[in-house]
Amino acid sequence: MHDGPAPDSRFPGLRRRGFLAAGGAAGLGALALTGCTGTAPSGDAAGGRPRRGGTLRAAFAGGGAEETLDPHRANLFADVARAKALFDKLADFGADLSARPRLAASWEPNAGLDRWTVRLRKAVFHHGKPVTARDVLYSYRRIADPRQAFRAKASLAPLDLTASRAVDERTVEFVLKHPTAEFPDLLAAFGAYIVPDGTKDFTAPVGSGPFRFVSFTPGRSAVFRRHEDYWDGPPHLERLEFLVANEESARLNALLGGQVEYAHELTPTTARTHQGKGQIEIVRLRNSTMQSFAMKTDRPPFDDRRVREAFFLLADRRELVAGALSGAGEIGNDLFGKGYQYYADDLPQRRPDPDRARHLLKKAGADGLRVTLDTSAVAAGFTEAAAIFRDQAAKAGVRVKVAMGSKDSYWQDTLDSGTLCCYRSGAMPLESHFSQRLLSTSTTNATQWRHKDFDALYQQAQSTRNTEDRAAVYARMQRRLYTEGGFLVWGFADWIVGTARTVRGVDRRAPANTLDWARFDRVWLT
């Protein structure tokens, strides 16, 4: 853990401080039964035909010594981008948030939806050995290890990995603990990467992804080179280098100064300043990120649903989007997944009502309530949102104390401690949001929402084959969260990336954490 500045010779004034990302992926559950070849590139065609060769340098915020190349432990955006360069999943989420085949060529259920057969495409690891059913089962069993806390564990929980088996070298029969209609989403789960059978050491990792490992220094850099035998076609780039620049200003200055060609996560203010000026290219991935305040529902004052409802009514969402996001986003309605399949868009849009909020607080015995709001400069807009909400809450007599947390440890610190914090999430299907954050067994349950009847509704939805019937169950779950949940979702932010003018092939539609976000095998340099 690093809590003090340390210079980085690559970027003057760079601070090697941590940055954890609460992210994952958003959307469509699908009963896809047929395979497909690779995802077609959708990048900027202005550069003509892709050019082979060259090195692309990409600047991401990092996490110091906590950074990892173990793809099952990836939690930082930098870790995830490195993982997808080195490894592959059986499926991943497309721009529309439907599960797209990757190492899986196809998947097919039995009539009861409790056994699924997955057939693998021909692919090889970097050491030349083929990707087999044994590798898949080893990877998933490693993720599901009860002694570990891997990110994808909750998503893979429906699998009975003891009963699942390798039918042959390239066929896996997955046995499920209960019928699961949205099984393909499990294969695409955040962090569900396939590693070679028996892998325990990731200091020089071997994957089946588009790039091969060269070197890695946590908190500083990682260097990869082209994997010529990649099943989806070798990358255009010869080399890919990830560099750590925790401050947005450092990433921007490195891009402007020609020290990098790709700068991840720029602010709306930066985008507005440089959009269309010709020096760099600004890529906006629209409404990629849920912005919210997370209330801990298991402790005072938010264990009283009247207090939670009051806080829903304190927020002026339009003011928050305008002020904290500089208008680069849309207002939220206290639910995740706006625009995704199953999203409950028929619920009334909440508007600020300080008088009603004050009435609810009085009924709850919380007159003159004082509460601490944890925030950090760990993410764009967090500190601004905290200050804006503090002033909004004061209109109903609520005193909000804003507490600044460490960028190195903010996400871990606020997961279990505190009562109210700034929170965000990348795109993922609605069912993944439920399974990762809102079930009693969820490992990243920031609101401490644990209700057995809610868990049962989730299982009911997963066991329902008919899409309309499943949607009805998800609607019930969302109505409950809307009235008494712990996420005050005030907006959905654009995700902003900057590139040098020489860069082509960067996807302009893919939300953060989906297949074509930070997908450097499709990028080339003019």
Kinemage of the C-alpha trace (Angstrom):
@kinemage 1
@onewidth
@group {chain A} dominant
@subgroup {mainchain}
@vectorlist {calphas} color= white
{ca met a 1} P 0.000 0.000 0.000
{ca his a 2} L 1.323 3.428 -0.952
{ca asp a 3} L -0.035 6.535 0.749
{ca gly a 4} L 2.694 8.988 -0.204
{ca pro a 5} L 3.895 10.375 -3.518
{ca ala a 6} L 6.770 8.740 -5.313
{ca pro a 7} L 8.172 10.160 -8.533
{ca asp a 8} L 8.068 8.148 -11.732
{ca ser a 9} L 10.824 8.899 -14.198
{ca arg a 10} L 8.494 8.428 -17.145
{ca phe a 11} L 6.095 11.171 -16.076
{ca pro a 12} L 7.382 14.202 -14.184
{ca gly a 13} L 5.367 14.739 -11.048
{ca leu a 14} L 3.683 11.356 -11.367
{ca arg a 15} L 2.407 9.871 -8.107
{ca arg a 16} L 2.490 6.147 -7.621
{ca arg a 17} L -0.690 5.906 -5.622
{ca gly a 18} L -3.414 3.331 -5.753
{ca phe a 19} L -6.643 3.372 -7.733
{ca leu a 20} L -9.184 0.607 -7.270
{ca ala a 21} L -12.064 0.338 -9.712
{ca ala a 22} L -15.469 -1.000 -8.835
{ca gly a 23} L -16.311 -2.322 -12.175
{ca gly a 24} L -17.546 -5.252 -13.936
{ca ala a 25} L -19.628 -5.485 -17.105
{ca ala a 26} L -23.914 -4.561 -18.047
{ca gly a 27} L -26.884 -6.218 -19.757
{ca leu a 28} L -28.459 -8.764 -21.968
{ca gly a 29} L -28.919 -12.345 -20.857
{ca ala a 30} L -29.181 -14.590 -23.883
{ca leu a 31} L -29.743 -18.204 -24.818
{ca ala a 32} L -27.112 -18.098 -27.542
{ca leu a 33} L -26.770 -21.526 -29.068
{ca thr a 34} L -24.393 -20.936 -31.917
{ca gly a 35} L -20.830 -19.750 -32.115
{ca cys a 36} L -19.306 -16.931 -34.078
{ca thr a 37} L -15.917 -15.839 -35.235
{ca gly a 38} L -14.180 -12.860 -33.709
{ca thr a 39} L -15.829 -9.540 -33.070
{ca ala a 40} L -15.501 -7.221 -36.038
{ca pro a 41} L -13.409 -4.135 -35.401
{ca ser a 42} L -15.401 -0.944 -35.188
{ca gly a 43} L -12.589 1.533 -34.875
{ca asp a 44} L -11.873 4.718 -36.757
{ca ala a 45} L -11.393 3.811 -40.391
{ca ala a 46} L -9.894 7.185 -41.277
{ca gly a 47} L -6.422 5.680 -41.111
{ca gly a 48} L -7.146 3.318 -44.002
{ca arg a 49} L -6.059 -0.294 -43.865
{ca pro a 50} L -4.585 -1.453 -40.538
{ca arg a 51} L -0.823 -1.128 -40.367
{ca arg a 52} L 1.208 -3.893 -38.771
{ca gly a 53} L 3.904 -3.107 -36.219
{ca gly a 54} L 4.845 -0.491 -33.677
{ca thr a 55} L 4.470 -0.101 -29.917
{ca leu a 56} L 1.450 1.453 -28.255
{ca arg a 57} L 1.925 2.910 -24.786
{ca ala a 58} L -1.229 3.113 -22.662
{ca ala a 59} L -1.484 5.094 -19.416
{ca phe a 60} L -3.815 3.829 -16.685
{ca ala a 61} L -4.242 4.613 -13.022
{ca gly a 62} L -2.661 1.857 -10.965
{ca gly a 63} L -2.510 0.326 -7.522
{ca gly a 64} L 1.157 0.197 -6.626
{ca ala a 65} L 2.396 -3.070 -5.165
{ca glu a 66} L -1.169 -4.441 -5.135
{ca glu a 67} L -1.280 -4.680 -8.932
{ca thr a 68} L -1.403 -8.216 -10.278
{ca leu a 69} L -1.240 -10.279 -13.449
{ca asp a 70} L -3.389 -12.988 -11.861
{ca pro a 71} L -6.526 -12.517 -13.995
{ca his a 72} L -8.789 -13.970 -11.316
{ca arg a 73} L -7.698 -11.254 -8.882
{ca ala a 74} L -8.025 -8.357 -11.327
{ca asn a 75} L -9.950 -5.472 -9.809
{ca leu a 76} L -8.203 -2.360 -11.087
{ca phe a 77} L -9.058 -1.148 -14.568
{ca ala a 78} L -5.339 -1.471 -15.321
{ca asp a 79} L -5.346 -5.081 -14.087
{ca val a 80} L -8.371 -5.892 -16.246
{ca ala a 81} L -6.894 -4.298 -19.360
{ca arg a 82} L -3.681 -6.284 -18.851
{ca ala a 83} L -5.661 -9.465 -18.179
{ca lys a 84} L -7.663 -9.221 -21.399
{ca ala a 85} L -4.433 -8.700 -23.353
{ca leu a 86} L -2.920 -11.889 -21.913
{ca phe a 87} L -5.950 -14.130 -21.374
{ca asp a 88} L -9.355 -14.998 -22.787
{ca lys a 89} L -12.730 -15.901 -21.326
{ca leu a 90} L -15.217 -18.383 -22.730
{ca ala a 91} L -17.472 -15.428 -23.547
{ca asp a 92} L -17.501 -11.681 -23.091
{ca phe a 93} L -20.043 -8.896 -23.246
{ca gly a 94} L -20.572 -7.010 -26.481
{ca ala a 95} L -21.454 -3.337 -26.720
{ca asp a 96} L -25.127 -4.293 -26.342
{ca leu a 97} L -24.228 -6.286 -23.223
{ca ser a 98} L -25.169 -9.632 -24.740
{ca ala a 99} L -22.769 -12.532 -24.162
{ca arg a 100} L -20.539 -13.110 -27.199
{ca pro a 101} L -18.613 -16.368 -27.738
{ca arg a 102} L -14.849 -16.126 -27.286
{ca leu a 103} L -12.986 -19.349 -26.410
{ca ala a 104} L -16.388 -21.013 -26.452
{ca ala a 105} L -17.511 -21.736 -30.005
{ca ser a 106} L -21.044 -22.551 -28.820
{ca trp a 107} L -23.198 -23.353 -25.805
{ca glu a 108} L -26.412 -25.333 -25.609
{ca pro a 109} L -28.742 -26.236 -22.705
{ca asn a 110} L -30.744 -29.341 -21.988
{ca ala a 111} L -34.505 -29.032 -21.679
{ca gly a 112} L -34.316 -28.359 -17.932
{ca leu a 113} L -31.708 -25.558 -18.182
{ca asp a 114} L -29.597 -27.311 -15.547
{ca arg a 115} L -26.974 -28.811 -17.882
{ca trp a 116} L -25.167 -26.811 -20.529
{ca thr a 117} L -22.729 -28.166 -23.105
{ca val a 118} L -19.922 -25.805 -24.122
{ca arg a 119} L -17.748 -26.567 -27.138
{ca leu a 120} L -14.370 -24.860 -27.365
{ca arg a 121} L -12.865 -23.376 -30.472
{ca lys a 122} L -9.322 -24.285 -31.525
{ca ala a 123} L -7.003 -22.008 -29.563
{ca val a 124} L -3.515 -22.320 -28.124
{ca phe a 125} L -1.781 -20.915 -25.093
{ca his a 126} L 1.381 -18.886 -25.486
{ca his a 127} L 3.534 -21.959 -24.786
{ca gly a 128} L 1.895 -23.744 -27.739
{ca lys a 129} L -0.398 -26.155 -25.873
{ca pro a 130} L -4.067 -26.223 -26.898
{ca val a 131} L -6.799 -24.788 -24.685
{ca thr a 132} L -8.752 -27.793 -23.408
{ca ala a 133} L -11.757 -28.657 -21.282
{ca arg a 134} L -9.362 -29.481 -18.420
{ca asp a 135} L -8.019 -25.922 -18.476
{ca val a 136} L -11.560 -24.556 -18.313
{ca leu a 137} L -12.542 -26.717 -15.355
{ca tyr a 138} L -9.297 -25.955 -13.507
{ca ser a 139} L -9.793 -22.208 -13.998
{ca tyr a 140} L -13.385 -22.237 -12.771
{ca arg a 141} L -12.592 -24.469 -9.806
{ca arg a 142} L -9.752 -22.153 -8.842
{ca ile a 143} L -12.113 -19.168 -8.958
{ca ala a 144} L -14.680 -21.038 -6.847
{ca asp a 145} L -12.149 -22.002 -4.159
{ca pro a 146} L -13.919 -21.232 -0.841
{ca arg a 147} L -10.599 -20.133 0.674
{ca gln a 148} L -10.264 -17.367 -1.901
{ca ala a 149} L -12.254 -14.224 -2.702
{ca phe a 150} L -11.933 -14.057 -6.459
{ca arg a 151} L -14.214 -11.522 -8.130
{ca ala a 152} L -16.039 -14.030 -10.382
{ca lys a 153} L -16.851 -16.434 -7.535
{ca ala a 154} L -20.379 -15.099 -7.003
{ca ser a 155} L -21.121 -15.214 -10.721
{ca leu a 156} L -19.986 -18.848 -10.973
{ca ala a 157} L -21.880 -19.891 -7.828
{ca pro a 158} L -24.701 -21.588 -9.820
{ca leu a 159} L -22.197 -24.113 -11.213
{ca asp a 160} L -21.742 -27.533 -9.620
{ca leu a 161} L -18.088 -27.801 -10.509
{ca thr a 162} L -17.697 -31.181 -8.834
{ca ala a 163} L -20.298 -32.745 -11.117
{ca ser a 164} L -19.244 -30.796 -14.228
{ca arg a 165} L -16.922 -32.752 -16.488
{ca ala a 166} L -14.777 -32.776 -19.588
{ca val a 167} L -16.638 -34.790 -22.241
{ca asp a 168} L -13.602 -34.656 -24.505
{ca glu a 169} L -10.650 -32.346 -25.126
{ca arg a 170} L -12.833 -29.522 -26.414
{ca thr a 171} L -16.216 -30.163 -24.809
{ca val a 172} L -17.319 -29.289 -21.267
{ca glu a 173} L -20.595 -30.351 -19.692
{ca phe a 174} L -21.502 -27.887 -16.980
{ca val a 175} L -23.915 -29.118 -14.317
{ca leu a 176} L -25.803 -26.362 -12.524
{ca lys a 177} L -27.194 -26.358 -9.002
{ca his a 178} L -30.473 -25.022 -10.323
{ca pro a 179} L -31.890 -24.159 -13.754
{ca thr a 180} L -30.148 -21.078 -15.132
{ca ala a 181} L -31.565 -19.410 -18.207
{ca glu a 182} L -28.807 -16.792 -18.417
{ca phe a 183} L -25.925 -19.245 -18.264
{ca pro a 184} L -23.944 -17.417 -21.015
{ca asp a 185} L -23.556 -14.457 -18.654
{ca leu a 186} L -21.641 -16.732 -16.282
{ca leu a 187} L -19.098 -17.469 -18.994
{ca ala a 188} L -18.659 -13.743 -19.609
{ca ala a 189} L -18.394 -12.886 -15.904
{ca phe a 190} L -15.937 -10.242 -14.809
{ca gly a 191} L -12.661 -12.062 -14.070
{ca ala a 192} L -13.664 -15.523 -15.384
{ca tyr a 193} L -10.484 -15.967 -17.447
{ca ile a 194} L -9.115 -19.323 -18.582
{ca val a 195} L -5.595 -20.223 -17.447
{ca pro a 196} L -3.587 -23.397 -18.121
{ca asp a 197} L -4.396 -26.380 -15.920
{ca gly a 198} L -2.410 -26.257 -12.676
{ca thr a 199} L -1.276 -22.623 -12.929
{ca lys a 200} L -0.470 -21.071 -9.549
{ca asp a 201} L 2.353 -18.650 -10.360
{ca phe a 202} L 1.557 -15.536 -12.392
{ca thr a 203} L 4.913 -13.770 -12.233
{ca ala a 204} L 5.454 -14.676 -15.929
{ca pro a 205} L 1.919 -15.669 -16.950
{ca val a 206} L 0.930 -17.851 -19.868
{ca gly a 207} L -2.469 -17.186 -21.400
{ca ser a 208} L -4.259 -17.621 -24.709
{ca gly a 209} L -4.832 -13.905 -25.319
{ca pro a 210} L -3.584 -11.712 -28.158
{ca phe a 211} L -0.368 -10.661 -26.398
{ca arg a 212} L 2.436 -12.573 -24.687
{ca phe a 213} L 4.164 -11.592 -21.456
{ca val a 214} L 7.537 -9.803 -21.568
{ca ser a 215} L 7.898 -7.964 -18.244
{ca phe a 216} L 5.924 -6.500 -15.348
{ca thr a 217} L 6.806 -4.107 -12.541
{ca pro a 218} L 3.785 -3.498 -10.274
{ca gly a 219} L 2.960 0.166 -9.969
{ca arg a 220} L 5.121 1.098 -12.951
{ca ser a 221} L 4.809 -0.804 -16.220
{ca ala a 222} L 3.979 -3.998 -18.077
{ca val a 223} L 5.309 -4.936 -21.513
{ca phe a 224} L 3.685 -7.503 -23.825
{ca arg a 225} L 4.354 -8.602 -27.416
{ca arg a 226} L 2.211 -9.950 -30.227
{ca his a 227} L 0.921 -13.542 -30.005
{ca glu a 228} L 1.233 -14.682 -33.602
{ca asp a 229} L -0.964 -17.755 -33.121
{ca tyr a 230} L -3.893 -15.958 -31.523
{ca trp a 231} L -7.114 -17.700 -32.553
{ca asp a 232} L -8.811 -14.402 -33.487
{ca gly a 233} L -5.902 -13.246 -35.615
{ca pro a 234} L -2.630 -11.724 -34.400
{ca pro a 235} L -2.708 -8.108 -33.177
{ca his a 236} L -1.626 -5.325 -35.495
{ca leu a 237} L 0.736 -3.979 -32.840
{ca glu a 238} L 4.110 -5.574 -32.276
{ca arg a 239} L 4.281 -4.489 -28.645
{ca leu a 240} L 1.949 -3.117 -26.014
{ca glu a 241} L 3.179 -1.257 -22.939
{ca phe a 242} L 1.027 -0.308 -19.940
{ca leu a 243} L 2.285 2.606 -17.857
{ca val a 244} L 0.974 3.772 -14.503
{ca ala a 245} L -0.114 7.383 -14.103
{ca asn a 246} L -2.473 7.788 -11.189
{ca glu a 247} L -3.288 11.470 -11.580
{ca glu a 248} L -5.529 12.376 -14.507
{ca ser a 249} L -3.305 15.364 -15.194
{ca ala a 250} L -0.290 13.057 -15.512
{ca arg a 251} L -2.095 10.827 -18.006
{ca leu a 252} L -3.215 13.835 -20.027
{ca asn a 253} L 0.215 15.496 -20.004
{ca ala a 254} L 1.864 12.238 -21.052
{ca leu a 255} L -0.569 12.011 -23.972
{ca leu a 256} L -0.081 15.648 -24.978
{ca gly a 257} L 3.698 15.274 -24.678
{ca gly a 258} L 3.892 12.160 -26.848
{ca gln a 259} L 4.992 9.873 -24.000
{ca val a 260} L 1.902 7.673 -24.448
{ca glu a 261} L -0.605 7.109 -27.249
{ca tyr a 262} L -3.599 6.130 -25.078
{ca ala a 263} L -4.796 7.745 -21.839
{ca his a 264} L -7.524 5.974 -19.897
{ca glu a 265} L -10.218 7.776 -17.888
{ca leu a 266} L -10.060 11.476 -18.599
{ca thr a 267} L -12.427 13.963 -16.991
{ca pro a 268} L -15.367 15.687 -18.683
{ca thr a 269} L -13.563 19.009 -18.237
{ca thr a 270} L -10.534 17.665 -20.099
{ca ala a 271} L -12.749 16.294 -22.856
{ca arg a 272} L -14.530 19.624 -23.278
{ca thr a 273} L -11.208 21.459 -23.427
{ca his a 274} L -9.608 19.228 -26.074
{ca gln a 275} L -12.576 17.943 -28.104
{ca gly a 276} L -12.109 18.836 -31.776
{ca lys a 277} L -8.949 20.885 -31.209
{ca gly a 278} L -6.821 18.538 -33.314
{ca gln a 279} L -4.052 17.812 -30.846
{ca ile a 280} L -5.529 14.576 -29.438
{ca glu a 281} L -8.636 12.489 -30.078
{ca ile a 282} L -11.378 12.254 -27.449
{ca val a 283} L -13.403 9.019 -27.316
{ca arg a 284} L -16.666 9.137 -25.360
{ca leu a 285} L -18.207 5.823 -24.322
{ca arg a 286} L -21.702 7.035 -23.529
{ca asn a 287} L -23.330 6.399 -20.152
{ca ser a 288} L -20.855 3.676 -19.218
{ca thr a 289} L -20.676 4.190 -15.488
{ca met a 290} L -23.288 4.200 -12.757
{ca gln a 291} L -22.671 7.023 -10.265
{ca ser a 292} L -24.210 6.667 -6.827
{ca phe a 293} L -24.018 6.972 -3.070
{ca ala a 294} L -24.015 3.630 -1.255
{ca met a 295} L -25.890 3.467 2.058
{ca lys a 296} L -25.078 0.610 4.437
{ca thr a 297} L -28.481 -0.938 5.107
{ca asp a 298} L -27.334 -3.056 8.056
{ca arg a 299} L -26.398 -0.237 10.452
{ca pro a 300} L -27.709 3.087 11.751
{ca pro a 301} L -28.948 5.350 10.403
{ca phe a 302} L -29.585 3.483 7.154
{ca asp a 303} L -30.999 0.336 8.731
{ca asp a 304} L -34.245 2.349 8.839
{ca arg a 305} L -35.838 2.315 5.396
{ca arg a 306} L -37.459 5.701 6.074
{ca val a 307} L -34.016 7.249 6.332
{ca arg a 308} L -32.998 5.647 3.039
{ca glu a 309} L -36.145 6.944 1.354
{ca ala a 310} L -35.449 10.405 2.761
{ca phe a 311} L -31.973 10.348 1.227
{ca phe a 312} L -33.432 9.367 -2.148
{ca leu a 313} L -35.485 12.561 -1.903
{ca leu a 314} L -32.569 14.764 -0.861
{ca ala a 315} L -30.727 14.331 -4.148
{ca asp a 316} L -31.142 16.748 -7.033
{ca arg a 317} L -29.881 14.452 -9.759
{ca arg a 318} L -29.782 17.070 -12.494
{ca glu a 319} L -27.601 19.299 -10.353
{ca leu a 320} L -25.298 16.372 -9.572
{ca val a 321} L -24.885 15.420 -13.259
{ca ala a 322} L -24.342 19.048 -14.242
{ca gly a 323} L -21.879 19.765 -11.444
{ca ala a 324} L -20.007 16.517 -10.797
{ca leu a 325} L -19.989 15.230 -14.393
{ca ser a 326} L -19.955 18.596 -16.186
{ca gly a 327} L -23.138 17.426 -17.910
{ca ala a 328} L -21.421 14.385 -19.486
{ca gly a 329} L -24.055 11.814 -18.566
{ca glu a 330} L -27.701 11.149 -17.766
{ca ile a 331} L -29.658 11.327 -14.529
{ca gly a 332} L -30.312 8.105 -12.614
{ca asn a 333} L -33.343 6.799 -10.757
{ca asp a 334} L -31.830 4.745 -7.917
{ca leu a 335} L -31.485 1.634 -10.055
{ca phe a 336} L -28.516 0.155 -11.892
{ca gly a 337} L -28.507 -0.520 -15.629
{ca lys a 338} L -30.357 2.326 -17.332
{ca gly a 339} L -31.005 1.280 -20.911
{ca tyr a 340} L -30.093 -2.378 -20.347
{ca gln a 341} L -32.356 -5.362 -20.781
{ca tyr a 342} L -34.768 -5.803 -17.847
{ca tyr a 343} L -34.221 -2.242 -16.557
{ca ala a 344} L -37.389 -0.988 -14.850
{ca asp a 345} L -37.932 2.170 -16.868
{ca asp a 346} L -41.608 2.411 -15.894
{ca leu a 347} L -40.901 3.629 -12.355
{ca pro a 348} L -41.470 7.351 -11.694
{ca gln a 349} L -38.392 9.516 -12.008
{ca arg a 350} L -37.442 10.717 -8.523
{ca arg a 351} L -37.177 14.435 -7.953
{ca pro a 352} L -35.853 16.324 -4.923
{ca asp a 353} L -38.406 16.833 -2.166
{ca pro a 354} L -36.705 18.242 0.961
{ca asp a 355} L -40.002 18.685 2.796
{ca arg a 356} L -40.991 15.036 2.356
{ca ala a 357} L -37.442 14.001 3.301
{ca arg a 358} L -37.629 16.066 6.489
{ca his a 359} L -41.009 14.445 7.356
{ca leu a 360} L -39.602 10.931 6.902
{ca leu a 361} L -36.563 11.697 9.021
{ca lys a 362} L -38.782 13.052 11.789
{ca lys a 363} L -40.879 9.858 11.731
{ca ala a 364} L -37.665 7.848 11.975
{ca gly a 365} L -36.512 9.868 14.972
{ca ala a 366} L -33.635 11.277 12.915
{ca asp a 367} L -34.240 15.015 13.218
{ca gly a 368} L -30.987 16.930 12.816
{ca leu a 369} L -29.271 13.812 11.468
{ca arg a 370} L -25.507 13.939 11.101
{ca val a 371} L -23.781 11.487 8.797
{ca thr a 372} L -20.307 11.070 7.311
{ca leu a 373} L -20.004 10.705 3.540
{ca asp a 374} L -16.783 8.940 2.547
{ca thr a 375} L -15.296 10.031 -0.753
{ca ser a 376} L -11.934 10.205 -2.494
{ca ala a 377} L -10.262 11.527 -5.624
{ca val a 378} L -10.114 7.866 -6.660
{ca ala a 379} L -12.649 8.543 -9.438
{ca ala a 380} L -13.650 11.541 -11.509
{ca gly a 381} L -16.536 13.453 -9.990
{ca phe a 382} L -16.492 11.809 -6.550
{ca thr a 383} L -15.303 14.775 -4.525
{ca glu a 384} L -17.522 17.169 -6.487
{ca ala a 385} L -20.580 14.938 -6.007
{ca ala a 386} L -19.926 14.716 -2.262
{ca ala a 387} L -19.774 18.494 -1.905
{ca ile a 388} L -22.924 19.022 -3.983
{ca phe a 389} L -24.888 16.411 -2.033
{ca arg a 390} L -23.725 17.897 1.275
{ca asp a 391} L -25.348 21.190 0.292
{ca gln a 392} L -28.492 19.475 -0.993
{ca ala a 393} L -28.929 17.518 2.245
{ca ala a 394} L -28.623 20.694 4.305
{ca lys a 395} L -31.943 21.893 2.823
{ca ala a 396} L -33.679 19.192 4.877
{ca gly a 397} L -31.620 19.814 8.002
{ca val a 398} L -29.222 16.902 7.408
{ca arg a 399} L -25.601 17.655 8.196
{ca val a 400} L -23.244 15.717 5.934
{ca lys a 401} L -19.572 15.632 6.851
{ca val a 402} L -17.419 14.834 3.806
{ca ala a 403} L -14.431 12.617 4.660
{ca met a 404} L -11.598 12.185 2.158
{ca gly a 405} L -10.270 8.638 1.890
{ca ser a 406} L -7.029 7.207 0.534
{ca lys a 407} L -6.882 6.555 -3.199
{ca asp a 408} L -4.790 3.482 -2.427
{ca ser a 409} L -7.403 1.693 -0.340
{ca tyr a 410} L -10.708 3.514 -0.853
{ca trp a 411} L -12.700 0.650 -2.373
{ca gln a 412} L -11.639 -1.873 0.236
{ca asp a 413} L -12.047 0.635 3.059
{ca thr a 414} L -15.617 1.487 2.074
{ca leu a 415} L -16.758 -2.032 1.217
{ca asp a 416} L -17.377 -3.026 4.832
{ca ser a 417} L -16.752 0.107 6.903
{ca gly a 418} L -18.515 3.451 7.189
{ca thr a 419} L -22.199 4.128 6.556
{ca leu a 420} L -22.349 6.240 3.365
{ca cys a 421} L -19.879 6.512 0.503
{ca cys a 422} L -19.445 7.598 -3.094
{ca tyr a 423} L -19.680 4.587 -5.384
{ca arg a 424} L -19.574 3.758 -9.062
{ca ser a 425} L -19.881 0.725 -11.301
{ca gly a 426} L -18.979 -0.136 -14.846
{ca ala a 427} L -21.300 -1.904 -17.234
{ca met a 428} L -22.598 -5.404 -16.526
{ca pro a 429} L -25.866 -7.293 -17.078
{ca leu a 430} L -28.557 -6.664 -14.504
{ca glu a 431} L -28.315 -10.241 -13.241
{ca ser a 432} L -24.563 -9.793 -12.700
{ca his a 433} L -25.194 -6.633 -10.694
{ca phe a 434} L -27.630 -8.614 -8.537
{ca ser a 435} L -25.338 -11.619 -8.111
{ca gln a 436} L -22.168 -9.631 -7.382
{ca arg a 437} L -23.620 -6.883 -5.183
{ca leu a 438} L -27.055 -7.663 -3.814
{ca leu a 439} L -27.229 -11.292 -2.723
{ca ser a 440} L -26.475 -12.539 0.772
{ca thr a 441} L -23.401 -14.321 -0.638
{ca ser a 442} L -22.159 -11.442 -2.816
{ca thr a 443} L -18.472 -10.639 -2.259
{ca thr a 444} L -18.771 -6.950 -3.220
{ca asn a 445} L -21.981 -6.064 -1.374
{ca ala a 446} L -21.275 -2.384 -0.747
{ca thr a 447} L -24.743 -1.657 0.690
{ca gln a 448} L -24.771 -4.796 2.882
{ca trp a 449} L -28.157 -5.668 1.353
{ca arg a 450} L -28.862 -9.208 2.540
{ca his a 451} L -32.399 -10.568 2.323
{ca lys a 452} L -33.271 -14.233 1.822
{ca asp a 453} L -36.505 -13.428 0.009
{ca phe a 454} L -34.595 -11.221 -2.423
{ca asp a 455} L -32.107 -14.072 -2.963
{ca ala a 456} L -35.059 -16.358 -3.690
{ca leu a 457} L -36.417 -13.972 -6.324
{ca tyr a 458} L -33.027 -13.970 -8.027
{ca gln a 459} L -33.012 -17.763 -8.113
{ca gln a 460} L -36.555 -17.725 -9.471
{ca ala a 461} L -35.522 -15.386 -12.280
{ca gln a 462} L -32.531 -17.545 -13.125
{ca ser a 463} L -34.747 -20.641 -13.303
{ca thr a 464} L -37.304 -19.043 -15.619
{ca arg a 465} L -36.878 -19.946 -19.287
{ca asn a 466} L -39.409 -17.497 -20.731
{ca thr a 467} L -37.883 -14.043 -21.164
{ca glu a 468} L -41.080 -12.130 -20.388
{ca asp a 469} L -41.703 -14.108 -17.217
{ca arg a 470} L -38.085 -13.589 -16.167
{ca ala a 471} L -38.437 -9.860 -16.828
{ca ala a 472} L -41.455 -9.774 -14.514
{ca val a 473} L -39.397 -11.227 -11.660
{ca tyr a 474} L -36.578 -8.754 -12.259
{ca ala a 475} L -39.169 -5.971 -12.208
{ca arg a 476} L -40.306 -7.085 -8.732
{ca met a 477} L -36.717 -7.053 -7.512
{ca gln a 478} L -36.132 -3.565 -8.869
{ca arg a 479} L -39.344 -2.181 -7.403
{ca arg a 480} L -38.130 -3.299 -4.008
{ca leu a 481} L -34.712 -1.742 -4.509
{ca tyr a 482} L -36.360 1.452 -5.726
{ca thr a 483} L -38.396 1.761 -2.525
{ca glu a 484} L -35.921 0.499 0.080
{ca gly a 485} L -32.548 -0.337 -1.468
{ca gly a 486} L -29.181 1.092 -0.504
{ca phe a 487} L -27.961 2.548 -3.804
{ca leu a 488} L -28.854 6.192 -4.393
{ca val a 489} L -28.121 6.170 -8.126
{ca trp a 490} L -27.951 9.773 -9.246
{ca gly a 491} L -26.392 9.459 -12.698
{ca phe a 492} L -24.744 7.516 -15.501
{ca ala a 493} L -21.470 8.992 -16.703
{ca asp a 494} L -19.755 8.883 -20.054
{ca trp a 495} L -16.424 7.057 -19.997
{ca ile a 496} L -13.751 9.205 -21.612
{ca val a 497} L -10.523 8.045 -23.243
{ca gly a 498} L -7.891 10.111 -25.018
{ca thr a 499} L -5.683 8.900 -27.844
{ca ala a 500} L -2.933 10.289 -30.023
{ca arg a 501} L -4.001 11.237 -33.531
{ca thr a 502} L -1.891 8.354 -34.863
{ca val a 503} L -4.080 5.732 -33.143
{ca arg a 504} L -6.801 3.882 -35.044
{ca gly a 505} L -9.191 1.058 -34.185
{ca val a 506} L -10.315 2.230 -30.736
{ca asp a 507} L -13.954 1.219 -30.337
{ca arg a 508} L -16.293 4.168 -29.776
{ca arg a 509} L -19.355 2.234 -28.634
{ca ala a 510} L -18.202 -0.289 -26.040
{ca pro a 511} L -18.944 0.615 -22.408
{ca ala a 512} L -16.102 0.224 -19.941
{ca asn a 513} L -15.413 -3.411 -18.978
{ca thr a 514} L -17.017 -4.904 -22.091
{ca leu a 515} L -15.208 -6.890 -24.779
{ca asp a 516} L -14.118 -4.036 -27.023
{ca trp a 517} L -13.169 -1.602 -24.246
{ca ala a 518} L -9.341 -1.380 -23.936
{ca arg a 519} L -9.067 -4.008 -26.651
{ca phe a 520} L -5.614 -3.364 -28.005
{ca asp a 521} L -5.400 -6.303 -30.403
{ca arg a 522} L -7.654 -4.324 -32.788
{ca val a 523} L -5.696 -1.082 -32.519
{ca trp a 524} L -3.027 0.097 -34.942
{ca leu a 525} L -0.759 3.091 -35.462
{ca thr a 526} L -0.685 5.173 -38.617
